[in-house]
Amino acid sequence: MVGVSAPSVPFAVWIWAAFDPLLILVAGYLGWKADQAGKIFIAAIAALGVSLLADWILTSLGVPLPAPLSRTGPMLLPVRSVAALAWAALAFAVHRGMRRRS
């Protein structure tokens, strides 16, 4: 398409999207509670959904966020998805390691 370019988002915003506190909290909790490795994906999807919904509500209320969601801005789904999976997997691995030691 002529005259259309991809949105430019600074790298710092991508990093903030991966370190969203609510995303980390929900993915970590659900990953910790997962009793099978396959449930990490479910934990990541749930954490992503909760995080996006909360960020969208906070942005619409005017609360400033480092990686805000808006109708016209990017949602940074690839970054948030990979981060949710990574946080859930980390919590699962730590919990599993602690159970093996005891």
C-alpha positions as CSV (number, residue, x, y, z in Angstrom):
1,M,0.0,0.0,0.0
2,V,1.3,3.4,-0.9
3,G,1.8,5.9,2.0
4,V,1.3,3.3,4.8
5,S,4.1,2.4,7.1
6,A,4.4,0.2,10.1
7,P,4.0,1.9,13.4
8,S,7.3,2.7,15.0
9,V,7.5,1.8,18.7
10,P,10.6,2.5,20.8
11,F,12.5,-0.5,22.1
12,A,11.9,0.7,25.7
13,V,8.2,0.3,25.2
14,W,8.7,-3.3,24.0
15,I,10.7,-4.0,27.2
16,W,8.0,-2.4,29.4
17,A,5.4,-4.6,27.7
18,A,7.3,-7.7,28.7
19,F,7.8,-6.6,32.3
20,D,4.1,-5.6,32.9
21,P,3.7,-6.2,36.6
22,L,0.2,-7.7,36.3
23,L,1.4,-10.0,33.5
24,I,4.2,-11.2,35.7
25,L,2.0,-11.7,38.7
26,V,-0.7,-13.7,37.0
27,A,1.6,-15.8,34.8
28,G,3.8,-16.5,37.8
29,Y,0.9,-17.5,40.0
30,L,-0.7,-19.7,37.4
31,G,2.7,-21.2,36.4
32,W,3.4,-22.0,40.0
33,K,0.0,-23.7,40.4
34,A,0.4,-25.7,37.2
35,D,0.9,-29.4,37.8
36,Q,1.7,-30.4,34.3
37,A,4.0,-28.7,31.7
38,G,1.2,-28.4,29.2
39,K,-0.7,-26.1,31.6
40,I,2.0,-23.5,31.2
41,F,0.4,-22.5,27.8
42,I,-3.0,-22.1,29.5
43,A,-1.4,-20.0,32.3
44,A,0.3,-17.8,29.6
45,I,-3.0,-17.3,27.7
46,A,-4.9,-16.4,30.9
47,A,-2.2,-14.0,32.0
48,L,-2.1,-12.4,28.6
49,G,-5.8,-11.9,28.7
50,V,-6.0,-10.5,32.2
51,S,-3.0,-8.2,31.5
52,L,-4.4,-6.8,28.3
53,L,-7.8,-6.2,29.8
54,A,-6.4,-4.5,32.9
55,D,-4.0,-2.3,30.8
56,W,-6.8,-1.4,28.4
57,I,-9.1,-0.3,31.3
58,L,-6.3,1.7,33.0
59,T,-5.4,3.4,29.7
60,S,-9.0,4.3,29.0
61,L,-9.3,5.8,32.6
62,G,-6.2,8.0,31.8
63,V,-3.8,6.2,34.1
64,P,-0.3,6.7,32.5
65,L,1.4,3.4,31.7
66,P,4.9,2.7,30.2
67,A,3.4,0.5,27.5
68,P,-0.2,1.7,27.2
69,L,-2.9,0.1,25.1
70,S,-5.1,2.3,22.8
71,R,-7.3,1.9,19.7
72,T,-4.6,3.5,17.5
73,G,-1.5,2.1,19.1
74,P,0.1,-1.3,18.9
75,M,-0.8,-4.0,21.4
76,L,2.6,-5.5,21.3
77,L,1.1,-9.0,21.3
78,P,4.2,-10.9,20.3
79,V,6.2,-9.4,23.1
80,R,3.5,-9.9,25.7
81,S,2.7,-13.4,24.6
82,V,6.4,-14.6,24.7
83,A,6.8,-12.8,28.1
84,A,3.7,-14.5,29.5
85,L,4.9,-17.9,28.4
86,A,8.4,-17.2,29.8
87,W,7.1,-16.0,33.2
88,A,4.8,-19.0,33.5
89,A,7.5,-21.4,32.5
90,L,9.9,-19.9,35.0
91,A,7.5,-20.1,37.9
92,F,6.6,-23.7,36.9
93,A,10.3,-24.7,36.8
94,V,11.1,-23.0,40.1
95,H,8.2,-24.7,41.8
96,R,9.0,-28.1,40.3
97,G,12.7,-27.7,41.4
98,M,11.6,-26.9,44.9
99,R,9.3,-29.9,45.1
100,R,12.2,-32.2,44.0
101,R,14.5,-31.0,46.6
102,S,12.1,-31.6,49.5
